[in-house]
Structures are given as C-alpha cells and as structure tokens.
Amino acid sequence: AMSEIDTSEIDTSEIDTSEIDTSEIDTSEIDTTDVLPGRPGGRAPDVVGLDPGIRAAAQDPASQAAVELARRDPVLARLVDRHGLPTISHRVATVTPFEGLVRSIVFQQLAGRAAAAIHGRLVTLLGGAVSAEGILAQGIDGLRTAGLSGSKAASLSDLAARVDGGSLPLGGIHLLEDEQVVSQLTEVRGIGRWTAEMFLIFNLGRLDVWPVGDYGVRSGYAFAWGLDELPTARQLAPLGEPFSPFRSVAAWYCWRAVEDKVAARLAGVGTRPST
C-alpha cells in the first residue's frame, strides 16, 4: 500500500512544527521490524542499502554530509536511501539573506501551500523584488493586502527598518558564528529561535544546527529510531551529538521521517514503510 502514495512533494521543512500537538496519534501498532537496528552513532558498514548512485551524486557539502551520516548510522542510511540527498543547498544558492528572512516570517505556523500563496502575493505586491525599501514603502496596511496577519506585517516592517537603518547588517551576517546570528535575528519583532535556526540551515547553509525545539524533528526522530516516547527538547539535544558536525542534515532527514509517518497514517496501515 505504501508504494501507491506519492510523498515526493510533501515538504515539512517550511512549516513551524514547534507548536503542533500530535499527542493523540497512536503509534503503538507501528511495526519497526523493517528498520535496521541501531542507535545514533551505530555503524552501518559499507552504507547498508545505500544506492551507489546516491553516493556518486553527492557533490555539495550537505549531500556529502548525508553520505557520511549514512555510513555512521544505519537508520540514517535507510532514510538517505529512501529520500535521496538533501536539498538544503538549493535555497542557499538562490535566495538572498533578506529574502530568506521574509520568507521564514511568512511561513511561520502556516501550512506550506497557504504560506506559499501568501508569499507569492507579497512578491507580486513588491513588484517581483523583495527588498527592505519596498516593504517600508508598502507600510503595514499595504502588506496586509497580500494576506499577511497584522503581526506578520509588523514583523516584516521591523525587519525592513532594521536592515534599511543599518542596525541589522545582513551583508556580513554569513561571517558570524551561529549563536551570534541567532542573537542578532531574535532582536527583530516576530523572529524567535526557530526562525533563526531555519535561516541558519536554509539560507546560510550551516550544517551543524540541531533545532531541538522543532516538533517535527522530535517527532521524526522518535518515529525513525523507534522510541517509545517523544523526546523533549532537552532529551533530544544529546541524541544529536553523534551526528555532529552535520546535525542540520540529520534534522532534514527527521523531517522526511515525519513524511513517512504521515504517509503510513494516510494509507491506514500500522507498518513502517519499507525501502
């Protein structure tokens, strides 16, 4: 039944899952026998089950990190083989830091399609060019015509004002350490640690971010590694240590594991998808 479900277009990396509650989901009947045994840090000799073509295609740093993680851990080896190489580097190459932050704010706590529609209207409103000057010219009322809430319009205005005024110099933000980036970005109205961490991963291409406050990462980890209970953020922190310095890539595969979990529920089966 699982082979009939197309999960290729499901993207949970754009969704703020930190406040999603799936505590009512019954995973007691999930069959984990199809998952290679092993805990984080366990070794998967010769990357068990990993398609040689995947290894050959691993050219960018995130993809190379995925192959290394698959070598280290058998569960990640299965996820890499099932979902292919990560797409983290794609947005890094095509989106400016300001555009990335605007996108992150728009996508906060919204499903991907709804957020994408609003973001598209915003880009159209700004004449196709997302800039601090354009956002300031629209004002909060103008921004709301794109479908933004008042709080998000205010967040975008605050971001634009800081960038335009020079108090948030995005031109050199790539030179800062991760925690320095988080510290600067969280000064902006409406930007919390989750948004800053997504910016680090998807816009600065930082490979060692472990967003323990993200519900999707916690849920995906529990599902993929067969934990009896969902780990708390504090419990998840040390579980990511074996994946360093590639924890961003491990998080990306935790999100893919959530897709597997959703697909299993849609199929009405109690088994973990096979590869």
VOBA-1610 file (N, C-alpha, C; in pm, whole numbers, padded with zeros to 5 digits, always signed):
BEGIN
Ala+00082-00121+00000Ala+00000+00000+00000Ala+00085+00126+00000Met+00201+00116+00064Met+00285+00236+00074Met+00337+00280-00061Ser+00357+00185-00153Ser+00414+00221-00282Ser+00320+00305-00365Glu+00191+00310-00330Glu+00095+00386-00407Glu+00084+00530-00361Ile+00156+00566-00257Ile+00146+00701-00202Ile+00266+00783-00244Asp+00241+00896-00306Asp+00348+00983-00353Asp+00376+01089-00249Thr+00489+01077-00182Thr+00525+01177-00080Thr+00633+01271-00131Ser+00662+01266-00259Ser+00774+01343-00312Ser+00754+01493-00304Glu+00626+01536-00299Glu+00601+01680-00297Glu+00567+01731-00157Ile+00573+01643-00058Ile+00547+01686+00078Ile+00672+01754+00132Asp+00660+01874+00180Asp+00775+01947+00234Asp+00738+02000+00371Thr+00792+01938+00475Thr+00762+01984+00610Thr+00868+02080+00662Ser+00974+02101+00585Ser+01081+02188+00635Ser+01040+02334+00639Glu+00933+02369+00567Glu+00887+02507+00563Glu+00790+02538+00676Ile+00748+02437+00750Ile+00641+02455+00847Ile+00697+02466+00986Asp+00652+02563+01062Asp+00692+02574+01202Asp+00612+02470+01279Thr+00677+02358+01312Thr+00608+02250+01380Thr+00627+02254+01531Ser+00686+02361+01582Ser+00720+02365+01724Ser+00599+02364+01815Glu+00482+02404+01763Glu+00363+02410+01847Glu+00257+02309+01805Ile+00290+02219+01711Ile+00195+02121+01667Ile+00186+02010+01771Asp+00065+01969+01807Asp+00045+01864+01906Asp-00013+01741+01838Thr+00067+01637+01830Thr+00017+01512+01774Thr+00014+01404+01882Ser-00008+01445+02006Ser-00005+01351+02116Ser-00115+01247+02108Glu-00220+01276+02028Glu-00329+01180+02017Glu-00304+01075+01909Ile-00193+01086+01836Ile-00162+00987+01734Ile-00116+00858+01801Asp-00180+00748+01766Asp-00146+00619+01825Asp-00042+00550+01739Thr+00078+00539+01792Thr+00185+00472+01719Thr+00218+00336+01780Ser+00128+00286+01867Ser+00157+00163+01939Ser+00163+00042+01848Glu+00097+00050+01731Glu+00093-00066+01644Glu+00194-00056+01529Ile+00281+00044+01534Ile+00381+00057+01429Ile+00481-00058+01437Asp+00503-00123+01326Asp+00597-00234+01318Asp+00734-00181+01279Thr+00831-00196+01367Thr+00964-00142+01341Thr+01060-00249+01291Thr+01010-00366+01257Thr+01100-00474+01216Thr+01170-00445+01085Asp+01114-00352+01006Asp+01175-00321+00877Asp+01289-00223+00890Val+01306-00167+01008Val+01409-00066+01029Val+01536-00134+01077Leu+01648-00101+01017Leu+01774-00157+01061Leu+01797-00122+01207Pro+01836-00217+01291Pro+01861-00186+01432Pro+01980-00095+01446Gly+01979-00020+01553Gly+02096+00066+01577Gly+02058+00195+01644Arg+02143+00246+01725Arg+02122+00372+01793Arg+02212+00475+01728Pro+02187+00604+01754Pro+02274+00707+01697Pro+02420+00677+01729Gly+02502+00685+01630Gly+02642+00655+01649Gly+02675+00513+01610Gly+02569+00429+01590Gly+02593+00293+01546Gly+02650+00294+01404Arg+02728+00194+01371Arg+02794+00194+01242Arg+02716+00111+01141Ala+02706+00160+01020Ala+02642+00087+00911Ala+02750+00053+00809Pro+02815-00062+00825Pro+02927-00096+00736Pro+02890-00085+00589Asp+02976-00017+00512Asp+02957-00002+00369Asp+02825+00065+00331Val+02767+00142+00421Val+02641+00213+00398Val+02535+00113+00350Val+02484+00036+00443Val+02389-00071+00412Val+02271-00017+00332Gly+02247-00075+00216Gly+02129-00043+00137Gly+02137+00088+00061Leu+02244+00164+00073Leu+02252+00294+00008Leu+02284+00276-00140Asp+02199+00332-00223Asp+02218+00323-00368Asp+02352+00386-00406Pro+02436+00312-00478Pro+02566+00370-00520Pro+02550+00498-00599Gly+02438+00513-00670Gly+02414+00634-00746Gly+02399+00756-00657Ile+02346+00735-00538Ile+02332+00845-00443Ile+02469+00895-00400Arg+02557+00801-00371Arg+02692+00841-00331Arg+02764+00915-00444Ala+02744+00868-00565Ala+02810+00931-00680Ala+02758+01071-00705Ala+02630+01095-00670Ala+02569+01226-00695Ala+02597+01328-00585Ala+02658+01283-00477Ala+02681+01371-00362Ala+02798+01465-00391Gln+02766+01585-00439Gln+02869+01681-00477Gln+02878+01800-00381Asp+02764+01849-00332Asp+02766+01965-00243Asp+02790+01919-00099Pro+02827+02012-00010Pro+02861+01974+00128Pro+02749+01901+00202Ala+02624+01945+00186Ala+02514+01879+00257Ala+02496+01736+00209Ser+02509+01714+00079Ser+02495+01579+00025Ser+02609+01489+00071Gln+02729+01543+00074Gln+02843+01466+00122Gln+02826+01433+00270Ala+02767+01528+00345Ala+02740+01503+00486Ala+02638+01391+00502Ala+02539+01386+00413Ala+02438+01281+00419Ala+02500+01143+00400Val+02592+01132+00307Val+02659+01004+00282Val+02741+00965+00405Glu+02809+01062+00467Glu+02887+01034+00586Glu+02796+00988+00700Leu+02681+01055+00718Leu+02588+01015+00824Leu+02532+00876+00799Ala+02508+00844+00672Ala+02460+00710+00638Ala+02564+00605+00673Arg+02690+00640+00659Arg+02797+00547+00697Arg+02800+00526+00848Arg+02771+00634+00921Arg+02777+00626+01066Arg+02659+00553+01128Asp+02541+00574+01073Asp+02419+00531+01141Asp+02326+00453+01048Pro+02284+00332+01082Pro+02202+00251+00993Pro+02063+00307+00968Val+02006+00376+01066Val+01873+00434+01045Val+01881+00547+00943Leu+01984+00630+00955Leu+02003+00736+00858Leu+02037+00679+00721Ala+02106+00568+00718Ala+02136+00504+00589Ala+02005+00470+00518Arg+01909+00417+00594Arg+01779+00381+00536Arg+01704+00507+00488Leu+01710+00614+00565Leu+01640+00737+00528Leu+01703+00801+00404Val+01836+00800+00397Val+01904+00857+00280Val+01868+00776+00156Asp+01865+00644+00169Asp+01833+00560+00055Asp+01689+00582+00009Arg+01600+00605+00103Arg+01458+00623+00069Arg+01430+00761+00011His+01489+00865+00069His+01453+01002+00032His+01558+01072-00055Gly+01670+01010-00077Gly+01771+01072-00160Gly+01851+01176-00085Leu+01925+01257-00159Leu+02012+01358-00099Leu+01933+01481-00057Pro+01980+01552+00044Pro+01908+01670+00094Pro+01912+01786-00004Thr+01812+01872+00006Thr+01802+01989-00083Thr+01837+02118-00011Ile+01906+02106+00099Ile+01940+02223+00180Ile+02016+02327+00099Ser+02109+02284+00016Ser+02196+02378-00056Ser+02124+02454-00166His+02009+02404-00211His+01942+02466-00325His+01901+02610-00296Arg+01839+02633-00179Arg+01791+02767-00149Arg+01906+02861-00115Val+02013+02803-00057Val+02129+02886-00022Val+02181+02958-00146Ala+02178+02890-00259Ala+02235+02945-00381Ala+02142+03042-00454Thr+02015+03044-00418Thr+01918+03121-00498Thr+01847+03233-00423Val+01859+03239-00292Val+01783+03337-00214Val+01878+03423-00132Thr+01857+03555-00132Thr+01939+03644-00051Thr+01899+03631+00096Pro+01986+03672+00189Pro+01951+03665+00331Pro+01821+03738+00363Phe+01801+03857+00306Phe+01678+03931+00336Phe+01556+03857+00283Glu+01565+03807+00160Glu+01453+03731+00103Glu+01424+03607+00187Gly+01530+03543+00238Gly+01511+03425+00320Gly+01440+03455+00450Leu+01476+03566+00514Leu+01410+03604+00639Leu+01264+03641+00615Val+01238+03713+00508Val+01099+03747+00475Val+01018+03619+00455Arg+01074+03527+00382Arg+01006+03400+00357Arg+00981+03324+00487Ser+01080+03320+00574Ser+01066+03249+00701Ser+00954+03308+00786Ile+00945+03441+00790Ile+00839+03506+00867Ile+00702+03473+00808Val+00691+03479+00677Val+00563+03450+00612Val+00520+03306+00640Phe+00615+03214+00640Phe+00583+03071+00655Phe+00560+03028+00800Gln+00585+03116+00897Gln+00568+03077+01036Gln+00426+03027+01063Gln+00417+02906+01121Gln+00291+02849+01171Gln+00183+02839+01063Leu+00223+02824+00938Leu+00128+02805+00829Leu+00164+02680+00751Ala+00063+02613+00697Ala+00088+02500+00608Ala+00158+02551+00482Gly+00237+02466+00420Gly+00319+02507+00308Gly+00246+02575+00195Arg+00133+02518+00150Arg+00062+02575+00036Arg+00003+02712+00067Ala-00057+02726+00185Ala-00117+02854+00224Ala-00009+02961+00235Ala+00103+02925+00298Ala+00212+03020+00313Ala+00270+03057+00177Ala+00285+02959+00088Ala+00341+02986-00044Ala+00252+03080-00123Ala+00120+03066-00107Ala+00027+03154-00178Ala+00041+03298-00129Ile+00050+03314+00003Ile+00065+03449+00060Ile+00200+03508+00019His+00303+03426+00024His+00435+03474-00014His+00436+03517-00160Gly+00369+03440-00245Gly+00361+03477-00386Gly+00292+03609-00407Arg+00183+03632-00332Arg+00112+03760-00343Arg+00198+03876-00294Leu+00277+03850-00190Leu+00366+03953-00137Leu+00471+03991-00241Val+00532+03890-00303Val+00632+03917-00406Val+00572+03997-00520Thr+00450+03962-00560Thr+00381+04036-00666Thr+00356+04180-00623Leu+00312+04198-00499Leu+00286+04331-00445Leu+00411+04417-00449Leu+00525+04354-00426Leu+00653+04427-00424Leu+00716+04438-00563Gly+00641+04403-00664Gly+00690+04417-00800Gly+00793+04313-00839Gly+00793+04200-00769Gly+00884+04093-00804Gly+01019+04099-00735Ala+01046+04209-00665Ala+01175+04225-00597Ala+01151+04247-00448Val+01192+04152-00365Val+01172+04162-00220Val+01288+04241-00160Ser+01258+04362-00117Ser+01362+04450-00062Ser+01310+04522+00060Ala+01403+04570+00143Ala+01364+04646+00261Ala+01291+04774+00220Glu+01339+04840+00116Glu+01276+04964+00071Glu+01134+04940+00024Gly+01113+04832-00048Gly+00980+04801-00097Gly+00882+04771+00014Ile+00926+04699+00115Ile+00839+04667+00228Ile+00805+04793+00307Leu+00903+04878+00328Leu+00877+05002+00401Leu+00782+05092+00324Ala+00793+05091+00193Ala+00706+05175+00110Ala+00560+05129+00119Gln+00538+05001+00137Gln+00402+04949+00146Gln+00336+04981+00279Gly+00414+04982+00386Gly+00356+05003+00518Gly+00279+04878+00562Ile+00239+04876+00687Ile+00170+04759+00742Ile+00038+04734+00670Asp-00039+04839+00646Asp-00168+04821+00578Asp-00151+04766+00437Gly-00051+04814+00367Gly-00027+04765+00233Gly+00015+04619+00233Leu+00100+04582+00328Leu+00145+04444+00337Leu+00029+04350+00367Arg-00066+04395+00444Arg-00179+04309+00481Arg-00267+04276+00361Thr-00261+04355+00257Thr-00342+04325+00138Thr-00293+04198+00068Ala-00173+04154+00102Ala-00122+04029+00045Ala-00171+03907+00123Gly-00244+03932+00230Gly-00296+03823+00312Gly-00220+03800+00440Leu-00125+03887+00470Leu-00048+03874+00593Leu-00131+03918+00713Ser-00107+03854+00827Ser-00170+03899+00950Ser-00105+04030+00994Gly-00171+04100+01084Gly-00116+04226+01133Gly+00019+04206+01200Ser+00033+04095+01275Ser+00159+04071+01347Ser+00273+04040+01251Lys+00244+03965+01145Lys+00349+03935+01048Lys+00386+04058+00965Ala+00286+04139+00933Ala+00315+04264+00861Ala+00404+04353+00946Ala+00376+04357+01077Ala+00458+04437+01168Ala+00599+04380+01178Ser+00610+04247+01178Ser+00742+04183+01183Ser+00824+04217+01060Leu+00762+04210+00943Leu+00833+04243+00819Leu+00874+04389+00817Ser+00788+04475+00868Ser+00821+04619+00873Ser+00939+04644+00966Asp+00940+04575+01081Asp+01050+04592+01176Asp+01180+04540+01115Leu+01174+04425+01049Leu+01292+04369+00982Leu+01344+04467+00878Ala+01256+04517+00795Ala+01297+04608+00688Ala+01358+04736+00744Ala+01299+04788+00851Ala+01351+04910+00912Ala+01491+04890+00968Arg+01515+04775+01030Arg+01647+04747+01087Arg+01752+04729+00978Val+01713+04661+00870Val+01807+04641+00760Val+01835+04773+00690Asp+01729+04850+00664Asp+01745+04978+00595Asp+01824+05078+00679Gly+01804+05073+00812Gly+01874+05166+00900Gly+02015+05123+00937Gly+02051+05001+00904Gly+02187+04955+00930Gly+02209+04884+01061Ser+02104+04872+01145Ser+02124+04805+01274Ser+02128+04652+01259Leu+02083+04602+01144Leu+02092+04459+01114Leu+02162+04444+00978Pro+02294+04445+00977Pro+02369+04440+00850Pro+02377+04297+00796Leu+02284+04263+00709Leu+02279+04126+00657Leu+02394+04095+00562Gly+02457+04198+00509Gly+02565+04174+00414Gly+02681+04094+00472Gly+02704+04107+00601Gly+02814+04034+00663Gly+02769+03929+00761Ile+02641+03895+00759Ile+02589+03802+00860Ile+02648+03663+00843His+02689+03630+00723His+02747+03498+00698His+02882+03480+00767Leu+02940+03589+00814Leu+03069+03582+00880Leu+03056+03552+01029Leu+02935+03560+01083Leu+02912+03543+01226Leu+02898+03396+01263Glu+02928+03367+01390Glu+02904+03233+01443Glu+02753+03211+01457Asp+02712+03085+01466Asp+02571+03052+01471Asp+02496+03127+01581Glu+02550+03124+01703Glu+02481+03189+01815Glu+02478+03340+01800Gln+02576+03397+01735Gln+02574+03541+01708Gln+02463+03575+01611Val+02442+03490+01511Val+02333+03511+01416Val+02200+03504+01488Val+02183+03402+01572Val+02058+03386+01647Val+02033+03509+01734Ser+02138+03555+01801Ser+02124+03670+01890Ser+02079+03795+01815Gln+02137+03819+01698Gln+02101+03938+01620Gln+01959+03927+01563Leu+01926+03812+01510Leu+01796+03798+01446Leu+01680+03801+01545Thr+01701+03747+01663Thr+01592+03744+01760Thr+01563+03881+01821Glu+01642+03980+01784Glu+01609+04117+01824Glu+01495+04172+01739Val+01471+04111+01624Val+01366+04156+01534Val+01231+04106+01584Arg+01133+04192+01578Arg+00998+04154+01621Arg+00950+04032+01542Gly+00902+03931+01613Gly+00843+03815+01548Gly+00942+03708+01505Ile+01071+03730+01529Ile+01169+03627+01496Ile+01219+03564+01625Gly+01189+03436+01641Gly+01236+03360+01756Gly+01348+03267+01717Arg+01385+03180+01809Arg+01499+03091+01783Arg+01471+02998+01665Trp+01345+02948+01654Trp+01314+02856+01544Trp+01339+02922+01409Thr+01289+03043+01390Thr+01308+03113+01262Thr+01456+03137+01236Ala+01530+03174+01340Ala+01674+03197+01324Ala+01746+03069+01286Glu+01706+02957+01345Glu+01770+02830+01312Glu+01738+02786+01169Met+01613+02809+01124Met+01580+02777+00986Met+01662+02863+00889Phe+01685+02988+00928Phe+01767+03077+00846Phe+01910+03024+00838Leu+01963+02980+00952Leu+02098+02925+00953Leu+02110+02805+00860Ile+02010+02718+00863Ile+02016+02596+00783Ile+01995+02624+00635Phe+01884+02693+00604Phe+01841+02702+00464Phe+01891+02824+00389Asn+01941+02924+00461Asn+01990+03043+00392Asn+02140+03065+00407Leu+02196+03022+00519Leu+02341+03034+00535Leu+02410+02900+00513Gly+02331+02795+00499Gly+02390+02664+00470Gly+02472+02607+00584Arg+02438+02644+00708Arg+02512+02591+00823Arg+02473+02444+00843Leu+02571+02358+00856Leu+02548+02214+00857Leu+02534+02153+00996Asp+02560+02233+01101Asp+02560+02173+01235Asp+02460+02240+01328Val+02339+02262+01278Val+02231+02319+01360Val+02136+02205+01399Trp+02105+02194+01525Trp+02017+02087+01574Trp+01897+02153+01643Pro+01787+02178+01567Pro+01672+02253+01621Pro+01584+02169+01712Val+01628+02155+01836Val+01560+02065+01931Val+01420+02113+01968Gly+01391+02241+01945Gly+01257+02292+01975Gly+01157+02266+01865Asp+01200+02211+01754Asp+01112+02184+01640Asp+01040+02051+01663Tyr+00906+02056+01668Tyr+00829+01935+01696Tyr+00851+01830+01587Gly+00865+01874+01462Gly+00886+01779+01354Gly+01015+01701+01369Val+01122+01766+01413Val+01248+01696+01435Val+01233+01596+01548Arg+01168+01636+01656Arg+01148+01545+01769Arg+01060+01426+01729Ser+00951+01456+01656Ser+00859+01350+01615Ser+00924+01255+01514Gly+00994+01312+01417Gly+01060+01229+01317Gly+01168+01142+01376Tyr+01243+01197+01472Tyr+01347+01119+01538Tyr+01284+01001+01612Ala+01178+01029+01687Ala+01113+00922+01764Ala+01061+00812+01672Phe+01003+00851+01558Phe+00947+00754+01465Phe+01058+00672+01399Ala+01162+00738+01350Ala+01267+00669+01276Ala+01349+00576+01364Trp+01377+00620+01487Trp+01459+00539+01575Trp+01378+00452+01670Gly+01246+00453+01652Gly+01161+00362+01728Gly+01155+00388+01877Leu+01157+00516+01917Leu+01147+00547+02059Leu+01004+00525+02108Asp+00990+00484+02232Asp+00857+00462+02290Asp+00784+00593+02316Glu+00860+00698+02346Glu+00800+00827+02378Glu+00871+00937+02300Leu+00797+01046+02277Leu+00855+01161+02209Leu+00958+01226+02301Pro+01080+01248+02253Pro+01179+01312+02339Pro+01148+01460+02359Thr+01179+01511+02474Thr+01168+01655+02497Thr+01285+01722+02428Ala+01279+01854+02419Ala+01390+01928+02359Ala+01519+01900+02434Arg+01512+01896+02566Arg+01632+01870+02646Arg+01685+01729+02621Gln+01595+01632+02606Gln+01638+01494+02581Gln+01695+01478+02441Leu+01641+01554+02345Leu+01686+01542+02207Leu+01826+01599+02187Ala+01863+01698+02266Ala+01992+01766+02247Ala+02109+01669+02244Pro+02127+01583+02344Pro+02243+01491+02339Pro+02228+01382+02233Leu+02104+01350+02193Leu+02084+01248+02091Leu+02137+01292+01955Gly+02154+01422+01938Gly+02208+01472+01812Gly+02359+01477+01807Glu+02424+01461+01921Glu+02569+01474+01927Glu+02644+01378+01835Pro+02598+01251+01820Pro+02670+01162+01728Pro+02668+01207+01582Phe+02576+01300+01549Phe+02564+01346+01411Phe+02649+01469+01383Ser+02707+01528+01485Ser+02791+01647+01467Ser+02913+01610+01383Pro+02959+01697+01294Pro+02914+01836+01270Pro+02814+01849+01155Phe+02723+01753+01144Phe+02626+01754+01035Phe+02482+01742+01086Arg+02453+01806+01200Arg+02322+01789+01262Arg+02209+01852+01182Ser+02238+01955+01102Ser+02134+02013+01015Ser+02083+01908+00917Val+02175+01828+00865Val+02137+01726+00768Val+02058+01615+00837Ala+02098+01579+00958Ala+02021+01480+01034Ala+01880+01532+01060Ala+01867+01661+01091Ala+01734+01720+01113Ala+01650+01712+00986Trp+01712+01736+00871Trp+01641+01729+00744Trp+01581+01591+00724Tyr+01653+01488+00761Tyr+01601+01352+00748Tyr+01497+01319+00855Cys+01504+01386+00969Cys+01396+01372+01068Cys+01265+01426+01010Trp+01272+01537+00938Trp+01152+01589+00872Trp+01100+01492+00766Arg+01192+01427+00696Arg+01149+01327+00597Arg+01085+01208+00667Ala+01131+01174+00785Ala+01070+01065+00861Ala+00927+01100+00899Val+00899+01229+00925Val+00762+01272+00953Val+00674+01245+00831Glu+00727+01268+00711Glu+00652+01239+00590Glu+00617+01090+00583Asp+00712+01005+00621Asp+00686+00861+00623Asp+00573+00829+00721Lys+00577+00896+00835Lys+00476+00874+00939Lys+00338+00917+00889Val+00332+01033+00825Val+00204+01083+00771Val+00154+00989+00662Ala+00244+00944+00575Ala+00206+00855+00466Ala+00150+00724+00519Ala+00210+00674+00627Ala+00161+00550+00687Ala+00020+00567+00740Arg-00007+00682+00801Arg-00140+00707+00854Arg-00241+00724+00741Leu-00204+00791+00634Leu-00294+00808+00520Leu-00327+00675+00456Ala-00231+00583+00459Ala-00252+00452+00400Ala-00335+00362+00491Gly-00351+00405+00616Gly-00430+00327+00710Gly-00362+00198+00751Val-00228+00202+00751Val-00154+00083+00790Val-00073+00112+00914Gly-00034+00006+00982Gly+00042+00021+01104Gly+00186-00022+01089Thr+00236-00020+00968Thr+00374-00063+00946Thr+00459+00052+00899Arg+00583+00046+00931Arg+00680+00145+00886Arg+00712+00118+00739Pro+00717+00220+00654Pro+00741+00197+00511Pro+00874+00129+00487Ser+00873+00036+00394Ser+00996-00034+00359Ser+01066+00036+00245Thr+01191+00003+00224Thr+01268+00063+00116Thr+01313-00043+00019
//
